[in-house]
Amino acid sequence: MELAGGYTGQILKINLTERTVRTDPLPKELVKNFLGGAGINTALAYELLSPGDDPFSPENHLIFGAGPMVGTMVPGAGKCNLTGRSANKRFIGTSGHGLFGMLKFAGYDHLIITGKSDSPIYLKIEDDKVSFCPADHIWGKDVFDSTDIILEETNDDFHVTCIGPAGENLVRDAGLITNKYAAFARTGMGAVMGSKNLKGIAILGSRSLGVADRLKFLKVVKQLYRGLSAHPNLLDWRKFGTLISLETFAKMGVYATKNYQSAIDEELLNIFPLDRFVSEVKEGDVACLSCPVGCKHHLRLKKGKFAGTSLSVSCMNSVIQSFGTFCLVEGWEEVVKCAETAARMGLDFMSLGNLVSFVMELYQRGVLTKDQTDGLELKWGDGEVVRELARKIAFREGIGDILADGFLGLPARLGDQANKYAMQAKGLGIIYDPRVRLTSTEIFSQFTNVRGHSSNVSIAMVPRTPDQIRRYCTRIGLPDEAISRIVGEEGYNVARLSKWTEDVTSVMELLGICQFPIYQRMPFKIWAELYTAVTGIEVTTNDLIKISENFWDLKRAFNLREGATRNDDTCPERFFTESISVKGEDLPPLKREYFSELLSDYYDERGWDRTTGKPPKEKLERIGIRL
C-alpha cells in the first residue's frame, strides 16, 4: 500500500520527561485497518497504554490525530481528534474539534506526547523544529490570557491550544481549547495535559499536502460544494448553528431541567428568543478549517452588567443546555457570561452544567447544607452561583474540590445519595432524557458509546415512520439484511439502527470530516470516492464501514481490558424509577427488561456476545488485537 496523498506519513513523538523528540513513519497496517484520525489514535493508545495505569501518570499519552482529508479542499475537512486514557475513568478518552489541522501542515498525521515535564512548559512546533518553552509565567492564568501570551511570544500565525486553571488542577472535566474557542472538551483530557505540566501547544506549518488523483479530486469536491450551496438549510445553519434545532427540540420536550427532575417545552423559546440572539448577541460567523458553512459564532454582549463580554462558541446549543435548561439560568446575557467563565477556566460546558445541576438538586433535597457549600445558596436559576462554582471547581476551592473529581469521584466524598442523583454514564453527564425519546440513536447511544455521550446524529432524533427510516437506511448504504433486522411494519429497533449510524458518522470522523447534519445529507458513496481520489487507495463504501467496525471493536476491546462490563452500558437509576412530565403528559420510567433487550440487540448487531458485549476473538486478531 502506497500513501500517494492525504497522509504525511509521519508521527511526531515527544517525551516531556526526557525532553526528546523523534519522528516515526506511519504504519501502513494501521492505515489499512483504521484509516486515520481517531481510528489510528485508538490503535496507538491500545498499544502504548498499559492496563490499569492512572490517567495522571506520566505513562498516559496525549495522542492527537488528523485524518487523511484534513488539510485538503474538502469542505468540512477540519476535524481532528485527541485520544488517551480518560480522566473520568480508565476507559478510552476521546474528543475532537475542527481547528487542530495545523498539525498536518507542519508535516504530521499524529502527535504523541508522553512523560511529565519537571516544570511548566508549552511546546512550540514549527514544521520539523520543536521547542520546549518555559511556562511558569503563564501557569495559573486562564485560557484566554494564556493564549494571548503564547501568541505574543511566537506570532499570530500559530494555532495555540491551551489548558486553563481546571487542567492545571487536575479537574476531571477539564478540556483543551484551541485559539480560544475550539475545544477538546469531553473526557477530561485537559487534566491529563495538566498532569504533565504542559500548559499549551503552539503549532505553525508551512507544508502543502498532495492528492493522488487531482482531476478526480476536483470533480468530487465541486460536486460537494454544489450540493452544499443548494442545501435548503445552509443559510440557517450559518445563522443559527446548532440552535437550528432549538425550536424543534423544545417542542419535543427533550431538554431536561433540574437534573432530569423535569423538562421544558416551548417556553424555552420565550426565555431565549432566537431573534434577540441574532440581533443583540451574535457578532459574527466563525468557521472551522476548510468549512464553507461557518456554523460557529462570535458573541459580544453590548449592554447590561456584562457589556463587553466577548467569546467565540462552537456549539451554542450546549450553552443553552448546560446553563439554561440544566440549571434554569435565564436570558442570553446570563448564559453567555457562564460560558465565558467556563471557557476561561478551561472547563467542558456540558460537564459543568451536569455537575452544577446535580449539586443544586442535592442542596434542594437537603443532602447538602449551606455549611457544606462555602455559604453559597445553590438556588436554581442563579447565574452568579453557577459562575462561582465554575471558579471554585477550576481552582479546587471548598465545595469545588469535591466537584472537581467528577461524577465517579463523588460517592466517596458525598456518600451514596450522590450516586443516586448523579446523571452520568461512564463518568460523562447525560445530555438527553431517554424517557422522552429512547428511539433516537443519539439518545440511546449515550449509554452504549465507549466514552459516554457522543454525537450519533441521524434522522431519528425526531419522530419518524418506518418508511422514513427504511429510506434513510437505504441512502446511507445499509445492506438489505440489516434493514430487515432494523425496520418492521410497526416501527424500528433503535439499538440495531444505532450500530449503523455510529459506523457512518465514525467514517466521517476517521476521515476528518464534520459530522453535522448538513454534511450527512451527502450520499455516503462520495466519501469512498474522495478517499480514493486523495490517497490513491481504492475503497468501496463497504470497505469504509468495515474499517469503522474495526474502530468500534478496538474501542470496546480497550474498555474491556480496563474492566468494563455490561453494567457500564446502562442508564442512571432515575430513568428506571421516576416518570417525567412533558407538555402536561406523564411519561413513564423506562422498563429495565426492555432496555436490557435493546442493549443485547445492540451487541448482537455489532457481532459481539449478546450478554457480555465482547467482540469475537477472530475479529480482534484480524486487526492485530489481543484481549
Secondary structure, DSSP 8 states (H G I E B T S, - for coil): ----SS---EEEEEETTTTEEEEEE--HHHHHHH-STHHHHHHHHHHHS-TT--TTSTT--EEEEE-TTTTSS-TTTT-EEEEEE-SSSSSEEEEEESS-THHHHTT-SEEEEES--SS-EEEEEETTEEEEEE-TTTTTS-HHHHHHHHHHHS-TTSEEEE--HHHHTT-TTB-EEETTTEEE-GGGHHHHHHHTTEEEEEEE-------S-HHHHHHHHHHHHHHHHT-TTHHHHHHHGGGGGHHHHHHHT-EEETTTTEEE-THHHHHS-HHHIIIIIEEEEE--TT-SS--EEEEE--SSTTTT-EEEES-HHHHIIIIIISS---SHHHHHHHHHHHHHHTB-HHHHHHHHHHHHHHHHTTSS-GGGGTT----TT-HHHHHHHHHHHHHT-THHHHHTTHHHHHHHHH-HHHHHH--EETTEE--S-HHHHTTSHHHHHHHHSTTS------GGGS---HHHHHHHHHHTT--HHHHHHHB-SS-B-HHHHHHHHHHHHHHHHHHT---SHHHHTS-THHHHHHHHHHHS----HHHHHHHHHHHHHHHHHHHHHTT--GGGGS--THHHH--EEETTEEE----HHHHHHHHHHHHHHTTS-TTT----HHHHHHTT---
